[in-house]
């Protein structure tokens, strides 16, 4: 993955309205790999004061999306299976790391793990994409 494409991904995530809403920050990206972080803020709490599953899913999905598209081929989600393992503590910094575990011409699968700053496993996900064979729209035009 060339440096220009890495910077384009980071720039796009920084400007993405959904990522901004959740404070998602792309830390690292490489072929089949991504690391994204988010601070668990009070507006992400569920009815019980714990991190809402949707907020954790948003973090997982951003890591998945960037890792899956890192090869320069547009990839769209087919399936995601999330297991919530532990409650995140309010104010904690959460990091999702997506790692490619298989890649074919048409599909790829990923393992995404969310950990807090104490390295506690918060959630784990297995995910599958369909690779469309065309570049992401921003990569088509340079």
ZISULRA-V469226 format. One record per residue. N is the residue number from 0. RES is the residue in one letter. D_FIRST is the distance of its C-alpha to the first C-alpha in Angstrom with 1 decimal. Layout:
BEGIN
n	res	d_first
N	RES	D_FIRST
N	RES	D_FIRST
END
This chain:
BEGIN
n	res	d_first
0	X	0.0
1	X	3.8
2	X	6.7
3	X	8.5
4	X	6.8
5	X	7.0
6	X	10.5
7	X	11.3
8	X	11.0
9	X	13.1
10	X	15.5
11	X	16.0
12	X	16.9
13	X	19.1
14	X	20.9
15	X	21.1
16	X	24.9
17	X	24.7
18	X	22.4
19	X	24.8
20	X	27.7
21	X	26.6
22	X	25.1
23	X	21.7
24	X	19.1
25	X	15.4
26	X	15.2
27	X	11.9
28	X	8.7
29	X	6.1
30	X	5.9
31	X	9.6
32	X	10.6
33	X	12.1
34	X	15.1
35	X	17.5
36	X	21.0
37	X	24.3
38	X	27.8
39	X	30.5
40	X	33.0
41	X	36.5
42	X	35.6
43	X	33.5
44	X	36.5
45	X	38.1
46	X	41.9
47	X	42.2
48	X	40.3
49	X	37.3
50	X	33.7
51	X	33.8
52	X	31.8
53	X	30.4
54	X	28.9
55	X	27.3
56	X	26.1
57	X	24.5
58	X	22.5
59	X	21.5
60	X	20.6
61	X	18.3
62	X	16.3
63	X	16.5
64	X	15.5
65	X	12.3
66	X	11.2
67	X	12.5
68	X	10.8
69	X	7.2
70	X	6.9
71	X	8.2
72	X	11.6
73	X	14.4
74	X	15.7
75	X	19.1
76	X	21.0
77	X	23.7
78	X	25.1
79	X	24.9
80	X	27.4
81	X	27.9
82	X	30.2
83	X	31.5
84	X	32.6
85	X	34.0
86	X	34.9
87	X	32.8
88	X	35.1
89	X	35.6
90	X	33.6
91	X	31.1
92	X	27.4
93	X	25.5
94	X	21.9
95	X	20.2
96	X	17.5
97	X	15.9
98	X	15.0
99	X	14.4
100	X	17.4
101	X	17.4
102	X	15.4
103	X	17.3
104	X	17.2
105	X	19.1
106	X	18.7
107	X	16.8
108	X	18.5
109	X	17.7
110	X	19.8
111	X	20.0
112	X	22.4
113	X	24.0
114	X	25.6
115	X	27.7
116	X	28.0
117	X	30.4
118	X	27.9
119	X	30.1
120	X	28.6
121	X	29.3
122	X	27.7
123	X	25.8
124	X	24.2
125	X	23.3
126	X	21.5
127	X	20.8
128	X	18.9
129	X	19.7
130	X	16.8
131	X	18.4
132	X	16.6
133	X	16.1
134	X	13.3
135	X	13.8
136	X	16.5
137	X	14.8
138	X	12.0
139	X	14.9
140	X	16.5
141	X	13.9
END
